[in-house]
Amino acid sequence: MPALIHDRSRRALGPAALLLSLLFTPWALAGGEGWLEVTAEHGRMIASLPVPEGDAWCLEWNHSVAGFAVLDCYRHREGRMVLERSHLPDFAAGLDHIPGRGRQVSDGEGGYWIEAIDEPVPGNRYRLRVGSPEVNHRLLHEGQRLSLSDQAAGERVTIHLRTSAATP
């Protein structure tokens, strides 16, 4: 997965690769670009990927009761991490549309999308307790899939969009 740098590949490439990734981050940020970073509690980098203005990514996981995949999809919009839409294949436990928060539309397969949520994520970051391999939290970006559960099951991580734009 060339777009995703995670702990195993960083160890394999050694300190020089880590140094290069750190050196290129400020350069990218200076140009208005962004980086999506996933870090564990003690600063261990799990993932780092470039997300230019307008780029989208999703966090996908398997529902703990029903087992089907659920998606929350974000976009880098004007220096902000914005939750745009969610996909819910069923009205299972804890999954429903909140009136006034986006627009529910059928996915044509028995599930639904909640479109036009358009909620900026405060501080461009949120904390997540990564689920077990059965839950399998994973990042989806540009056709790549990175399992956070393979890297940090049971750990608290921070998912953070770093940009050069100031975030409130």
Phi, psi and omega in degrees: 000088186296329182282344183249125176254118178231173192308314183297316182290327179295318178297320182293323182276339175090180184299329181298319180293321177297315179300316179298319180295324178289324180291325183281338180299309179298324178299314181294319181294326181297331180272011180085007178281182178216162176229132173266121182239141174239119181234145176278175186305321184261024174088002179294123181282125178260321179207149174212122180218143179289134176225089180298162175314130179092345180291150179237155175207163179229152167255124182241143176206162178268128179304133187293337179259306185277335176086352181278164182281136175242144181233136164243125186243133186240164175218145171278108184233111178053045178080006182243149169272119184238125173284114183267315188203161176224146176245129182228112185285356186195163173268055181284177181310123177081359182247107174204166179270133177265116180306137181089353180244087182080187185231125180276127177226148180294145173268001179081000182231023179095349177253196181206156171255143166256107183265162172057039174292310173050051178253118173295140178275122182305128178069009181060027180207154171211158180263146180219132170273112185289133182283171178295171176302333177291322177285319174050067171299133180214146175268137176242125180206126178047046177078000178261151179229126177237120179280114174289330180295327176295331184265330191207038180305132178082355181263156171273132177234161173247129175256119192223127171267114177264128179221169176279344179285142177290139177242136181290000000 
